Amino acid sequence: QETPTNYDFDAEVDYGNHNNAWEDGPSSWQEFGHDNDPNVCGLPVLTVEEWEAGKYWEGNKPVIVKNVTDGWAANHNWKLQEILRRYPDAEATMGEAKLVGETGPDDAGNTLSPTTIKEFITKHMYNPLKYFFDRKIAIPKGMLEDCHP
């Protein structure tokens, strides 16, 4: 089945999201984990403190570090209504997920369309054909600061 290139976003389409609000979607390993054992990928799972004490960044073996973002303001500021209130006009690009996945975002280049956070969230977020790409985002001052402990 071929992916359509032109899509009518004004149509009332069910994209499969049946959460009542952003916050109702999966937000933890347990919800995303699909009941898989935490060791399913065979990597050590560490706390931030264990990662720092063991200086794991100096090694060449992958690990999973949990709860890294616990102290970040984004945990509050990026909830659905709050991100729309704070950063509605932050600009980024979006494109067909398949194309971006096959070629990479740099090669997708001119096929990416400009959008804003508000437009993407309210019109395209649950469209399985669209991918929000932040590499070219015009990051507002506070938005980047939200991603620091």
C-alpha positions as CSV (number, residue, x, y, z in Angstrom):
1,Q,0.0,0.0,0.0
2,E,1.4,3.3,-1.1
3,T,1.5,6.3,1.3
4,P,-0.6,9.2,0.1
5,T,1.3,12.3,-0.6
6,N,-1.6,14.8,-0.4
7,Y,-3.7,14.5,2.7
8,D,-6.8,16.5,3.6
9,F,-6.2,17.6,7.2
10,D,-9.5,19.5,7.4
11,A,-11.4,16.2,7.2
12,E,-12.7,14.6,10.4
13,V,-10.3,11.7,10.5
14,D,-9.8,9.3,13.4
15,Y,-6.0,8.9,13.7
16,G,-6.4,6.3,16.4
17,N,-5.7,8.5,19.5
18,H,-8.4,7.7,22.0
19,N,-6.9,9.5,25.0
20,N,-9.1,12.2,26.4
21,A,-6.1,14.5,27.0
22,W,-2.4,14.6,26.3
23,E,-1.7,13.6,29.9
24,D,-3.8,10.4,29.5
25,G,-1.3,9.0,27.0
26,P,1.5,6.7,28.1
27,S,4.1,8.6,30.2
28,S,6.2,6.0,31.9
29,W,8.3,2.9,31.1
30,Q,5.6,0.7,32.6
31,E,3.1,2.1,30.1
32,F,5.4,2.1,27.1
33,G,7.0,-1.2,28.1
34,H,4.2,-3.4,26.8
35,D,4.7,-5.7,29.8
36,N,8.3,-6.5,28.7
37,D,10.8,-7.4,31.4
38,P,13.0,-4.4,32.1
39,N,16.0,-6.4,31.1
40,V,14.6,-7.3,27.7
41,C,17.3,-5.4,25.9
42,G,20.1,-6.7,28.1
43,L,21.4,-3.3,29.1
44,P,22.0,-2.2,32.7
45,V,19.3,0.2,34.0
46,L,20.9,2.8,36.3
47,T,19.8,5.7,38.4
48,V,21.4,9.1,37.6
49,E,23.4,8.7,40.8
50,E,24.7,5.2,39.8
51,W,25.6,6.6,36.4
52,E,27.5,9.5,37.8
53,A,29.3,7.4,40.5
54,G,30.3,4.8,38.0
55,K,31.5,7.4,35.4
56,Y,29.6,5.4,32.7
57,W,30.1,8.2,30.2
58,E,33.8,7.2,30.1
59,G,33.1,3.7,28.9
60,N,32.0,2.3,25.6
61,K,29.1,0.2,26.7
62,P,25.5,1.4,26.5
63,V,23.3,1.7,29.6
64,I,19.8,3.0,30.3
65,V,19.7,5.9,32.8
66,K,16.3,6.3,34.4
67,N,14.6,9.4,35.8
68,V,17.0,11.8,34.1
69,T,14.4,14.4,33.5
70,D,12.8,14.3,37.0
71,G,13.7,17.9,37.9
72,W,13.1,19.5,34.5
73,A,10.6,22.3,34.2
74,A,9.4,20.6,30.9
75,N,7.5,18.1,33.1
76,H,5.1,20.8,33.8
77,N,5.6,23.4,31.0
78,W,5.2,20.9,28.2
79,K,1.9,19.4,29.3
80,L,-0.6,19.9,26.5
81,Q,-2.4,23.1,27.6
82,E,0.7,24.6,29.1
83,I,2.9,24.1,26.0
84,L,0.1,25.6,23.8
85,R,-0.1,28.6,26.2
86,R,3.7,29.1,26.4
87,Y,5.0,28.2,23.0
88,P,2.2,28.2,20.4
89,D,4.3,30.0,17.7
90,A,7.5,28.0,18.1
91,E,8.4,27.0,14.6
92,A,9.7,23.6,13.4
93,T,9.1,21.4,10.4
94,M,7.1,18.3,9.7
95,G,7.1,15.7,7.0
96,E,6.1,12.3,5.9
97,A,7.3,9.9,8.6
98,K,8.3,7.3,5.9
99,L,10.3,9.7,3.9
100,V,12.1,11.2,6.9
101,G,12.8,7.7,8.2
102,E,14.2,6.5,4.9
103,T,16.3,9.4,3.9
104,G,17.0,11.1,7.2
105,P,16.0,14.7,8.1
106,D,18.9,16.4,6.3
107,D,18.2,14.7,3.0
108,A,14.4,15.2,3.4
109,G,15.3,18.9,3.1
110,N,12.7,20.7,1.0
111,T,10.1,18.1,1.5
112,L,9.6,19.2,5.1
113,S,6.9,21.8,5.7
114,P,7.1,24.6,8.2
115,T,4.7,24.4,11.1
116,T,4.2,25.6,14.6
117,I,3.8,23.7,17.8
118,K,0.1,24.8,18.0
119,E,-0.6,23.8,14.4
120,F,1.1,20.4,14.7
121,I,-0.6,19.6,18.0
122,T,-4.0,20.7,17.0
123,K,-4.1,19.4,13.4
124,H,-1.4,16.8,12.8
125,M,-0.1,15.2,16.0
126,Y,-2.0,11.9,15.7
127,N,-1.7,11.6,12.0
128,P,0.5,8.5,11.5
129,L,1.9,9.9,8.3
130,K,3.4,13.0,9.9
131,Y,6.5,13.5,11.8
132,F,7.4,16.6,13.8
133,F,11.0,17.5,13.3
134,D,12.7,19.8,15.7
135,R,16.1,20.1,14.1
136,K,15.2,23.4,12.5
137,I,13.0,24.6,15.3
138,A,13.2,28.3,16.3
139,I,13.5,27.5,20.0
140,P,12.1,30.3,22.2
141,K,14.3,31.2,25.2
142,G,12.2,29.5,27.9
143,M,11.7,26.3,25.9
144,L,15.3,25.3,26.0
145,E,15.6,26.3,29.6
146,D,12.8,23.8,30.4
147,C,15.1,21.0,29.4
148,H,17.7,21.4,32.2
149,P,17.7,20.2,35.8
